[in-house]
Structures are given as structure tokens and as C-alpha cells.
Amino acid sequence: MPFPPNTPTFVSKSGFISYLEEYATRFNVSPRYNRNVESACFKDGRWIVVVENGGERYAAKYLVVATGENSEGVIPEIPGLVESFEGDYLHSSEYKNEIVRIGMWLLKFFPVKLVDRWCLLLAKLRFGDTSRYGLIRPSKGTFMNKLVTGRSPTIDVGCVDEIKAGKIEVVSSIKRIEGKRVAFVDGNIKTVDSIVFATGYKSNVSKWLQVDDNENGMPKLKCPDPYWKGSIGLFSVGFGRQGLAGINIDARNVAAEISLRH
């Protein structure tokens, strides 16, 4: 189901939720909300999924793991954070208060490394030299960095302009925390009342998926295809480090494979 014609290139959170709700309505999908999976194991030819909330159990011939690469917020281990910080801290996911598009199109026709060079040039022309503001460009390009590390590019919605205007200060990495004093690796020290960690996400599959080939929170991506597998009725979608485009490919492949088995 395509997005509406007036959808912007980069869909907002509310816009994406609206799309999912409309999709569920059109195809008569009934999601079970507010459920946390405690475990999923393969037994007697069936997948048994146990849910924390209410002790529910589900049995199915197929299990599609589609919780993604970014399902759990990461708070880094910083000396003194847990032991001595006197303020409040939380992950940004708990806080409630055009270049990439060109690159995605070019990837259909050119190698990743070549597209990265073009995108880096366009980024330099658009934003200038950001190193003087404390923003250091990674050595790898946007798309190669995604493939190698799994880190997604950030879509700028005005942050760079705010940094250049001096409204947002970029600081170095945190070295340690003592009370409300935060010491940075460059020697600077600041006093803060609270910290919101916008430090990314990780997969949490390893906490509940009970299989031998579950590694580092991600299903191992091997044959028959680097994006999915189904030897015991287990499939994974969205772990190929290729963003929404990869999810689209995975979902189609998995749906086609399951259809063939019926």
C-alpha cells in the first residue's frame, strides 16, 4: 500500500503511525498492543511465544522477527553515572516534551562507495565545514557507514542551523560524572541537573529469542539469503542494515516464501 501522494519525503512519526493504522484497517490486521515478549522457542514443530502481560501464550508454525535493529534505547556506561549522579537521566525515547533522498535513488544504479563520495560532496556544499562547531564527519560515507556499522544517517530538520547560531553547544565525549559535575575528555567540566541520552538504539532479540544462531541481539544473517531464513519456520525482517528499502525487500521475500509453503 503506497503512502498518500501528499506525503513528504521524510515521514514524521505521527504520519508514519497514521499510515500503519490505515494499513491495519484496510487489510484487517489486528495488532495485539502493550505486549512484551518474554520468550520464543521452537518446540514440537511449533513456535511457542510467551508474553509477560497476563501470561499469554501463542503457538504458530511460523515466527517472523521484525522488531528491528533499533528496538531498545542505549544508555552508555559512564563512570559515576549510576553511582554518583545526583540529577535525573533518561534515554531520549522516554522524553516526551534532501541529500539522503538523492543518494537512495542513485544507489539503484551506482556502487555504494561512489554514491557516498557524491553525497559527502553535496553535504559539504549544503552545510559547509562543520568541524569548527564540533561536528566531525565520519571517515566512511553515509550509506557505507550504514552497511558496516548499522548506524542510520540523521535527517537534519534545523539542528545544524541552531548549532551555527550558537543556540546549541556541541561538547566532547563524557569522561566521568561526580555528583552533578560532568567531566569531558577535553578537560571541560559542566554542572547539570539532568541528562537526556540521544545515544541510539540496539536490537533486543537476544533477550527473548531462544535459538542457537542468535548473536549480539541479531539473528545471524546467512544463507539461503542474507536477509531472511526459514529452516524451522523462523524468518527475520529488517536486520540487513539497509533501512526501509531493505525492510520492504525482506517483507516481500518472507511473505512469498510462507505463501509457497501453504
C-alpha positions in Angstrom: 0.0 0.0 0.0 1.7 3.3 -1.1 1.8 6.4 1.0 -0.7 9.2 0.1 0.5 11.4 -2.8 1.0 14.4 -0.4 3.3 12.6 1.9 6.7 14.4 2.5 9.9 12.7 1.5 10.8 12.1 5.2 7.6 11.0 7.0 7.1 12.3 10.6 6.4 9.9 13.5 2.7 10.8 13.5 2.4 10.4 9.7 4.0 7.0 9.9 1.7 5.9 12.7 -1.3 7.1 10.6 -0.1 5.0 7.7 0.3 1.9 9.8 -3.2 2.4 11.3 -4.7 2.8 7.8 -2.8 -0.3 6.6 -4.1 -2.4 9.5 -7.7 -1.3 8.8 -7.5 -1.9 5.1 -6.0 -5.4 5.4 -7.9 -6.4 8.5 -4.8 -6.8 10.7 -5.5 -6.8 14.4 -2.3 -6.0 16.3 -2.0 -7.0 20.0 -0.8 -3.9 21.7 1.0 -3.4 25.0 2.5 -6.9 25.0 6.1 -7.7 25.9 7.5 -11.0 24.6 9.2 -12.9 27.4 10.4 -15.9 25.3 10.0 -17.5 22.0 11.2 -21.1 21.5 10.7 -23.8 18.9 9.1 -27.0 20.3 7.4 -30.0 18.6 7.2 -28.2 15.2 5.7 -25.1 16.6 6.9 -21.7 17.8 5.7 -21.0 21.4 5.7 -17.4 22.3 5.2 -16.4 25.9 4.0 -12.9 26.7 4.8 -11.2 30.0 1.5 -9.3 30.2 -1.1 -11.7 31.6 0.9 -14.8 30.9 -0.5 -15.2 27.4 0.9 -18.0 25.2 0.8 -18.2 21.4 1.6 -21.2 19.2 2.4 -20.8 15.5 4.0 -22.6 12.6 6.0 -19.5 11.6 7.7 -16.8 13.5 8.7 -13.5 11.8 11.1 -11.5 13.9 10.6 -7.9 12.8 11.4 -5.9 15.9 14.2 -4.2 14.0 17.8 -3.1 14.7 16.6 -0.2 16.9 14.1 -1.5 19.4 15.8 -0.6 22.7 17.4 2.7 23.7 21.1 2.6 24.6 22.4 4.4 27.7 26.2 4.2 27.7 28.3 3.0 30.6 29.9 6.2 32.1 32.0 6.1 35.3 29.9 7.7 38.0 26.6 7.9 36.2 24.8 5.2 38.3 26.9 5.5 41.4 27.0 9.3 42.0 24.9 11.3 39.6 22.6 13.5 41.7 20.3 14.5 38.9 17.8 12.6 36.6 18.8 10.8 33.4 16.9 9.0 30.8 17.0 7.9 27.1 15.6 10.3 24.5 13.0 7.6 23.7 11.5 8.2 27.1 11.5 12.0 26.8 8.0 13.4 26.0 8.0 17.2 25.6 17.3 16.4 0.5 20.7 14.7 0.2 19.7 11.3 1.5 16.9 11.1 -0.9 19.2 11.7 -3.9 21.6 9.1 -2.5 18.8 6.5 -2.2 17.8 7.0 -5.8 21.5 6.8 -7.0 22.0 3.5 -5.2 19.8 1.8 -7.7 22.4 2.5 -10.4 25.8 3.0 -8.9 28.1 1.4 -6.3 27.8 2.4 -2.6 31.3 3.9 -2.5 30.7 6.2 -5.5 27.3 7.4 -4.2 28.9 8.1 -0.8 31.5 10.4 -2.5 28.8 12.3 -4.2 26.7 12.6 -1.0 29.7 13.8 1.0 30.3 16.5 -1.6 26.7 17.6 -1.5 26.7 17.6 2.3 29.8 19.8 2.3 28.2 22.2 -0.1 25.0 22.3 1.9 26.4 22.6 5.4 29.9 23.8 4.9 32.8 22.9 7.3 31.0 21.6 10.4 34.2 20.6 12.2 34.7 24.1 13.7 31.3 23.5 15.5 32.4 20.2 17.0 30.7 18.0 14.4 33.3 15.7 12.9 32.3 13.9 9.7 32.8 10.1 9.8 35.5 8.6 7.6 33.0 6.5 5.8 30.2 7.8 3.7 26.5 7.7 4.8 25.5 4.5 3.1 28.7 2.6 3.6 28.6 3.5 7.3 25.0 2.1 7.5 26.1 -1.2 5.9 29.2 -1.6 8.0 28.0 -0.3 11.5 24.2 -0.3 11.2 24.2 3.4 12.2 21.5 5.3 10.3 22.1 8.8 8.9 20.4 11.7 10.8 17.9 13.8 8.9 18.6 17.4 9.7 15.4 19.4 10.5 17.2 22.6 11.6 19.7 21.4 14.2 22.8 22.4 12.1 21.5 26.0 11.8 20.8 26.1 15.5 24.4 24.9 16.2 25.8 27.5 13.8 23.8 30.2 15.5 25.2 29.2 18.9 21.9 28.1 20.4 23.1 24.5 20.7 26.6 23.8 22.1 28.5 20.7 20.9 30.7 19.2 23.6 33.2 16.3 23.6 32.6 12.9 25.0 31.9 12.4 28.7 34.8 11.1 30.7 33.2 10.8 34.1 30.4 12.1 36.4 30.7 13.2 40.0 27.5 14.5 41.7 26.2 17.0 39.2 29.6 17.7 37.7 30.2 16.2 34.3 33.8 16.0 33.1 34.5 15.8 29.4 37.5 14.3 27.7 38.8 17.7 26.5 39.1 18.8 30.1 35.9 20.9 30.4 33.6 20.5 33.3 29.9 21.4 33.5 27.3 21.3 36.2 24.0 19.7 35.0 20.6 18.9 36.6 19.6 16.3 34.1 20.9 14.3 31.1 18.9 13.1 28.1 20.8 10.5 26.2 20.3 10.6 22.5 22.7 7.8 22.1 20.9 5.5 19.7 19.3 2.1 19.9 20.0 -1.6 19.7 18.2 -4.8 19.0 16.8 -6.7 22.0 16.1 -10.0 20.2 18.8 -11.9 22.2 16.7 -11.3 25.4 13.8 -13.4 24.2 14.5 -15.4 21.1 15.8 -18.9 22.2 17.8 -20.2 19.2 21.4 -21.2 18.7 22.1 -18.7 16.0 21.0 -15.6 17.8 24.1 -13.4 18.1 24.7 -10.0 19.6 21.0 -9.3 19.6 20.6 -10.0 15.9 19.7 -13.2 14.1 22.7 -14.4 12.1 22.2 -13.4 8.5 23.4 -16.4 6.4 22.1 -18.5 3.5 19.8 -19.0 1.8 19.5 -15.2 1.7 21.3 -12.6 3.7 18.1 -11.0 4.8 15.9 -13.9 5.9 15.7 -17.6 6.6 13.1 -20.2 7.3 14.7 -23.6 8.1 12.4 -24.1 11.2 9.7 -21.6 10.3 11.8 -18.7 11.6 12.2 -15.6 9.5 13.7 -12.2 10.1 12.8 -8.8 8.6 14.7 -5.6 8.8 18.2 -6.8 10.1 20.1 -6.3 6.8 21.2 -2.7 7.7 19.5 -1.3 4.6 16.8 0.8 6.2 13.2 0.9 5.0 14.2 -0.2 1.5 15.7 -3.4 3.0 12.6 -4.0 5.1 10.5 -3.7 2.0 12.6 -6.4 0.3 12.6 -8.7 3.3 8.9 -8.5 3.9 8.1 -9.3 0.3 10.5 -12.3 0.3 9.2 -13.7 3.6 5.5 -13.3 2.6 6.2 -15.0 -0.8 8.1 -17.9 0.9 5.4 -18.5 3.5 2.7 -18.5 0.8 4.7 -21.1 -1.2 4.6 -23.4 1.9 0.8 -23.4 2.1 
